[in-house]
Amino acid sequence: MTVLRVLLLIVFSLTMLWLWYPYLSQSGQVTPRSEEVLAKPDYVAIDLKQTNYAENGQLSYQITADRMELYQELGFSHFTAPIFTLYNDQQNWQLKANEATLYGNNTLILEGQVQATNLTADAMIKHINADHVQVDINEKHMRSEHPVEITGPNLTISGKGLIADLNTEIIELINHTETIYYEQ
């Protein structure tokens, strides 16, 4: 029995050595991989200024950004330090962020120090601050599931998550945390 076990151990060891030989024979140096690029932009714009109009010819929105990369096949554009100004008859809003992605269906995702400013005089809500916001440009609706702060001339509201209609200035907080009213 012991001779059979020794023979089985030798065969097993040789088989394992044969299977692992390619890995053992490689040199100890591992070449660092350059970062794999998933997609290359179709074009890049630096110091972008763009104006978009609705189908009826009215001004819809304007964009300025330090950098814009268009990925035509993937159906989106990526912006660095963008400022989007959304135009509507009653309410005009300016949206700033560190980064943004605009998809072909006019869905805009803003990330990093997002600030929405109401450009309408005497508005009850002047600013909405968050870290991540999604905007439907056609409908002028804003959503966030992250902490938000809403400020106006006489109030500050904090919460987590919001649904906002920028046309009517109706904002619903998902999880209200605190409201502070200031005297005039």
Salt bridges, closest charged atoms under 4 A:
GLU36 OE2 - ARG33 NH1 3.45
ASP47 OD1 - LYS49 NZ 3.45
GLU69 OE2 - ARG67 NH2 2.89
GLU99 OE1 - HIS78 NE2 3.26
GLU111 OE2 - HIS132 NE2 3.72
ASP165 OD2 - HIS141 NE2 3.66
